[in-house]
């Protein structure tokens, strides 16, 4: 059983940056691929990006390529989502998830989910 806790969300102006963290409060992330998803009000939860258990391969949604970067530190049991050049349309609740399937672009690829952290991009 893996329990995930996201942090780092908040209010940021357009063009700004935020770094989200996803830590395991129980269990280990080192054997799991990790994904980030987001859900805006009234919309489906959508894939943002994913990283393999080793960190050697990453995948991103087209909407965030070149702006968002996923990384992980298995020694710290933590995964990060660095978000730069933020836009109002990036406003959403961001979720991290752990699973064993790759490529992990579907919600069904993940077994464990965090509670989410709110990101609001507004001037």
DRENBAMI-279318 format. One line per field, with one value per residue: residue number from 0; x, y, z of N, C-alpha, C in turn; residue in three letters. Coordinates in pm, 1 decimal. Example, Ala and Ser with C-alpha at 12.3 -4.5 7.8 and 13.67 -1.06 7.14 Angstrom:
BEGIN
num = (0 1)
n_x = (1319.0 1285.0)
n_y = (-569.0 -225.0)
n_z = (780.0 708.0)
ca_x = (1230.0 1367.0)
ca_y = (-450.0 -106.0)
ca_z = (780.0 714.0)
c_x = (1320.0 1290.0)
c_y = (-330.0 3.0)
c_z = (780.0 787.0)
residuo = (Ala Ser)
This chain:
BEGIN
num = (0 1 2 3 4 5 6 7 8 9 10 11 12 13 14 15 16 17 18 19 20 21 22 23 24 25 26 27 28 29 30 31 32 33 34 35 36 37 38 39 40 41 42 43 44 45 46 47 48 49 50 51 52 53 54 55 56 57 58 59 60 61 62 63 64 65 66 67 68 69 70 71 72 73 74 75 76 77 78 79 80 81 82 83 84 85 86 87 88 89 90 91 92 93 94 95 96 97 98 99 100 101 102 103 104 105 106 107 108 109 110 111 112 113 114 115 116 117 118 119 120 121 122)
n_x = (84.7 59.6 75.5 8.5 108.9 48.3 202.4 272.8 112.5 -75.0 -146.7 -58.9 81.9 13.1 265.0 434.0 599.5 578.0 657.5 555.7 531.8 537.7 504.6 567.0 383.6 354.3 487.5 687.0 816.6 996.6 976.5 778.1 621.5 551.2 289.6 148.1 -156.6 -431.4 -721.9 -962.5 -1232.1 -1544.1 -1441.1 -1288.6 -1052.2 -719.9 -425.6 -100.2 179.1 441.2 674.8 923.5 1008.3 1281.3 1345.8 1444.1 1294.8 1054.1 730.7 503.7 203.2 89.4 9.4 165.3 427.6 766.0 723.9 665.4 830.7 909.3 1053.6 1236.9 1330.1 1439.0 1564.1 1463.7 1207.5 1024.7 852.2 859.7 701.6 788.2 671.6 665.9 626.3 348.8 0.2 -333.5 -505.3 -387.7 -486.1 -607.7 -684.4 -414.8 -295.2 -93.7 14.6 71.7 198.3 237.5 237.9 342.4 334.6 227.8 -33.2 -297.8 -568.3 -633.3 -393.3 -278.7 -244.3 -247.4 -336.3 -291.5 -438.5 -456.4 -360.3 -427.2 -382.8 -374.0 -383.0 -365.9 -412.7)
n_y = (-118.8 216.1 546.9 870.1 1211.1 1527.6 1848.5 2205.0 2352.1 2650.7 3003.3 3172.7 3412.0 3459.3 3329.3 3274.3 3044.5 2722.4 2459.8 2141.5 1884.9 1536.5 1312.8 999.4 897.6 659.1 344.5 273.7 461.4 382.0 157.4 213.2 349.1 691.0 928.6 1242.9 1410.3 1626.7 1814.3 2025.2 2248.8 2109.4 1952.8 1655.8 1445.1 1481.3 1362.0 1471.8 1429.8 1177.4 954.8 704.8 432.2 440.7 690.0 729.7 760.3 982.2 1124.5 1352.0 1547.7 1711.8 1970.6 2068.9 2030.1 2130.3 2323.4 2211.2 1996.0 1675.7 1512.0 1290.5 1174.5 904.4 831.6 1009.9 943.7 1085.0 1268.4 1517.2 1802.1 2040.1 2345.6 2579.8 2900.7 2941.2 2924.8 3064.6 2856.1 2637.2 2614.5 2411.5 2118.8 1932.4 1604.8 1339.7 1010.1 659.2 370.2 61.3 27.8 103.8 290.6 533.4 681.0 674.5 691.2 446.0 314.5 345.9 269.3 392.7 701.9 1048.3 1311.1 1549.6 1883.0 2227.2 2436.9 2760.7 2986.9 3311.4 3662.1)
n_z = (0.0 -90.6 13.9 -90.9 -86.4 -196.7 -243.0 -252.6 -419.1 -517.1 -555.5 -845.7 -1070.3 -1423.5 -1636.7 -1433.0 -1199.0 -1041.9 -813.8 -769.3 -525.5 -455.8 -215.0 -55.1 209.8 321.0 238.7 -59.2 -335.2 -518.8 -683.5 -853.5 -1143.4 -1195.5 -1213.7 -1316.2 -1299.5 -1383.0 -1290.6 -1393.7 -1298.3 -1379.4 -1578.8 -1724.9 -1554.5 -1652.9 -1823.2 -1739.9 -1717.7 -1696.5 -1534.8 -1548.2 -1318.9 -1277.7 -1356.5 -1604.9 -1836.0 -1965.6 -2013.5 -2162.4 -2172.2 -2468.2 -2421.2 -2216.6 -2275.9 -2288.5 -2100.1 -1851.2 -1617.7 -1509.6 -1232.9 -1015.5 -690.5 -565.3 -331.9 -151.8 -168.6 -327.9 -579.3 -832.1 -986.4 -1191.4 -1287.4 -1531.2 -1693.9 -1658.4 -1738.8 -1745.8 -1817.6 -1705.0 -1457.0 -1204.9 -1005.5 -904.8 -928.2 -805.2 -893.9 -851.0 -1010.8 -1203.2 -1474.5 -1807.9 -2114.1 -1884.3 -1932.3 -1888.5 -1654.4 -1551.5 -1542.9 -1301.1 -955.0 -707.4 -557.6 -482.4 -276.1 -400.7 -505.4 -515.9 -793.3 -900.0 -1157.0 -1207.7 -1261.5)
ca_x = (0.0 133.5 -3.4 74.8 69.8 98.3 218.0 335.7 17.6 -102.2 -186.7 56.9 45.2 51.7 408.3 509.5 641.2 551.4 705.6 475.4 598.6 452.6 582.1 499.3 377.2 364.3 528.1 798.8 787.9 1109.0 942.8 658.4 616.1 473.0 222.7 77.6 -280.3 -497.1 -864.8 -1020.2 -1375.1 -1631.7 -1369.7 -1235.4 -912.2 -638.2 -284.2 -4.8 309.8 475.6 817.1 943.9 1057.9 1423.1 1362.8 1511.3 1202.5 946.7 632.1 425.7 94.8 132.8 -25.1 263.3 564.8 850.8 697.4 664.1 933.8 894.5 1176.4 1213.9 1441.9 1393.8 1619.1 1372.9 1070.8 950.5 846.9 836.6 652.4 826.6 581.9 710.6 543.5 212.0 -108.4 -461.0 -566.0 -324.9 -557.3 -669.0 -630.3 -312.0 -285.1 9.6 -33.4 177.1 153.9 342.2 221.3 402.8 330.1 118.8 -106.9 -437.8 -596.4 -637.1 -256.8 -228.8 -310.7 -253.8 -355.9 -292.6 -562.3 -454.3 -322.8 -486.0 -298.5 -454.3 -301.5 -452.3 -354.4)
ca_y = (0.0 341.9 667.6 982.9 1343.5 1635.1 1980.7 2304.2 2429.0 2786.5 3105.4 3228.8 3495.1 3403.5 3340.3 3235.4 2905.8 2649.9 2322.7 2050.9 1765.6 1422.2 1228.7 881.8 896.1 517.9 269.2 326.1 497.0 347.2 52.3 257.2 462.8 797.3 1017.8 1363.3 1440.0 1746.6 1822.3 2158.5 2241.2 2073.2 1877.8 1525.4 1442.8 1459.6 1330.2 1582.7 1373.0 1056.8 922.0 565.2 413.5 477.3 828.3 733.9 795.2 1072.2 1152.6 1470.4 1589.9 1816.7 2102.6 2114.3 2003.5 2248.6 2411.7 2131.4 1892.9 1579.4 1450.3 1211.9 1142.7 782.1 829.1 1090.8 892.5 1203.4 1303.2 1660.9 1856.7 2179.9 2408.4 2713.8 2971.2 2898.1 2993.2 3048.2 2725.4 2535.4 2611.6 2280.1 2038.9 1843.3 1478.9 1244.2 872.3 557.7 248.8 -24.3 16.1 210.2 431.8 558.6 800.3 655.0 681.6 303.9 263.8 378.5 203.8 478.6 843.0 1145.7 1386.9 1663.1 2016.5 2326.3 2535.3 2865.6 3082.7 3427.4 3791.4)
ca_z = (0.0 -99.4 36.9 -156.0 -40.3 -281.2 -181.4 -338.4 -497.8 -470.5 -652.7 -915.8 -1184.9 -1553.8 -1662.9 -1314.9 -1181.5 -917.6 -810.2 -687.8 -473.6 -422.4 -125.5 -2.9 355.6 354.6 121.4 -134.7 -473.3 -604.1 -779.1 -924.7 -1233.9 -1133.5 -1307.7 -1270.9 -1368.5 -1332.5 -1316.0 -1382.9 -1268.4 -1488.8 -1682.9 -1689.2 -1510.6 -1771.5 -1807.1 -1752.2 -1745.9 -1622.3 -1528.3 -1511.0 -1182.8 -1273.7 -1398.4 -1733.1 -1944.0 -1925.8 -2117.0 -2128.7 -2259.0 -2560.4 -2367.8 -2117.3 -2324.1 -2293.1 -1985.0 -1728.3 -1608.3 -1399.8 -1184.0 -896.2 -603.2 -497.3 -195.9 -69.5 -186.9 -370.1 -720.2 -847.5 -1112.3 -1207.1 -1383.8 -1570.5 -1794.4 -1630.3 -1808.3 -1674.6 -1847.4 -1621.1 -1329.5 -1181.8 -896.0 -958.3 -855.6 -842.3 -889.9 -859.2 -1076.4 -1259.2 -1619.7 -1889.0 -2074.0 -1789.9 -1971.5 -1853.5 -1510.4 -1515.8 -1529.0 -1167.4 -843.7 -588.5 -588.9 -374.9 -257.2 -491.7 -459.4 -606.4 -861.6 -962.1 -1232.7 -1228.2 -1226.6)
c_x = (88.6 37.3 75.1 19.7 133.2 110.6 277.1 241.1 -3.2 -148.5 -61.5 7.5 82.0 198.3 495.3 538.3 595.7 618.9 618.9 561.3 494.9 538.4 498.8 502.5 381.3 398.8 644.0 758.1 888.4 1078.8 821.8 690.7 524.1 412.9 165.3 -43.9 -335.4 -644.3 -913.7 -1169.4 -1457.1 -1567.2 -1323.1 -1092.0 -826.3 -491.8 -199.5 131.8 336.6 625.0 831.1 1008.6 1203.6 1446.7 1421.5 1424.7 1089.9 853.2 547.0 308.6 144.1 112.3 78.8 408.4 643.0 829.6 706.5 773.2 908.5 1032.1 1142.4 1344.4 1399.3 1448.5 1530.5 1228.5 976.6 961.9 807.6 775.5 686.7 743.2 627.6 616.1 396.5 109.5 -237.2 -525.0 -497.3 -392.8 -634.1 -622.5 -535.4 -296.2 -160.0 -45.3 83.8 120.3 269.1 330.4 287.4 363.6 207.7 43.4 -254.8 -454.4 -591.0 -496.9 -203.5 -314.7 -337.5 -256.3 -343.7 -424.9 -568.1 -411.8 -369.2 -378.0 -390.2 -361.6 -391.7 -377.7 -446.0)
c_y = (124.3 456.1 787.3 1115.1 1447.8 1764.2 2075.7 2384.4 2568.2 2875.3 3166.2 3309.9 3425.7 3431.3 3296.1 3086.2 2852.3 2514.0 2242.5 1932.7 1659.7 1327.1 1109.5 886.4 753.0 441.4 335.3 354.8 436.2 239.4 89.0 362.3 566.2 887.4 1139.1 1382.9 1570.6 1744.4 1963.3 2145.3 2208.5 1992.6 1742.5 1541.0 1403.5 1435.2 1455.0 1528.8 1251.9 1031.8 777.2 554.1 456.9 624.2 842.4 774.3 880.3 1092.7 1268.3 1487.4 1703.6 1956.6 2156.5 2092.7 2133.4 2344.5 2336.2 2025.9 1805.5 1526.9 1370.2 1191.1 1021.3 772.0 907.3 1046.2 1002.5 1221.7 1450.3 1691.9 2004.9 2239.6 2551.4 2772.3 2933.9 2987.9 2975.4 2911.5 2609.9 2525.5 2480.7 2226.8 1936.9 1722.9 1403.0 1103.3 777.9 430.8 172.0 -40.7 134.7 187.9 460.7 684.9 790.0 646.4 536.0 243.4 276.5 317.0 298.5 624.2 927.5 1219.8 1509.9 1792.3 2117.5 2418.3 2634.3 2965.9 3199.9 3553.9 3867.0)
c_z = (0.0 -74.5 -12.2 -103.2 -131.5 -200.3 -284.8 -424.1 -441.3 -582.8 -714.5 -1034.9 -1315.7 -1584.1 -1547.4 -1309.8 -1045.9 -927.9 -715.4 -643.7 -443.7 -341.3 -80.1 149.3 409.3 227.6 50.4 -278.4 -570.0 -706.9 -864.1 -1029.5 -1169.6 -1239.7 -1238.4 -1361.3 -1313.2 -1371.5 -1289.1 -1354.7 -1392.3 -1599.7 -1630.4 -1638.0 -1630.4 -1736.4 -1827.1 -1791.4 -1659.8 -1630.0 -1485.3 -1373.4 -1170.1 -1303.8 -1537.2 -1850.2 -1888.8 -2044.6 -2070.2 -2223.7 -2347.3 -2502.3 -2269.4 -2162.1 -2337.5 -2177.6 -1852.6 -1734.2 -1486.6 -1361.9 -1058.8 -820.9 -521.4 -355.8 -99.3 -84.3 -235.5 -521.2 -730.2 -983.9 -1112.8 -1319.1 -1408.5 -1674.5 -1779.1 -1697.9 -1727.5 -1698.8 -1775.3 -1484.2 -1314.2 -1047.5 -957.9 -866.5 -899.4 -822.0 -908.1 -922.2 -1134.8 -1410.1 -1689.2 -2034.5 -1989.1 -1822.5 -1937.6 -1702.7 -1464.9 -1500.0 -1386.9 -1058.2 -727.1 -630.7 -463.5 -370.9 -346.4 -424.6 -563.8 -662.9 -931.7 -1027.3 -1270.0 -1190.7 -1130.8)
residuo = (Unk Unk Unk Unk Unk Unk Unk Unk Unk Unk Unk Unk Unk Unk Unk Unk Unk Unk Unk Unk Unk Unk Unk Unk Unk Unk Unk Unk Unk Unk Unk Unk Unk Unk Unk Unk Unk Unk Unk Unk Unk Unk Unk Unk Unk Unk Unk Unk Unk Unk Unk Unk Unk Unk Unk Unk Unk Unk Unk Unk Unk Unk Unk Unk Unk Unk Unk Unk Unk Unk Unk Unk Unk Unk Unk Unk Unk Unk Unk Unk Unk Unk Unk Unk Unk Unk Unk Unk Unk Unk Unk Unk Unk Unk Unk Unk Unk Unk Unk Unk Unk Unk Unk Unk Unk Unk Unk Unk Unk Unk Unk Unk Unk Unk Unk Unk Unk Unk Unk Unk Unk Unk Unk)
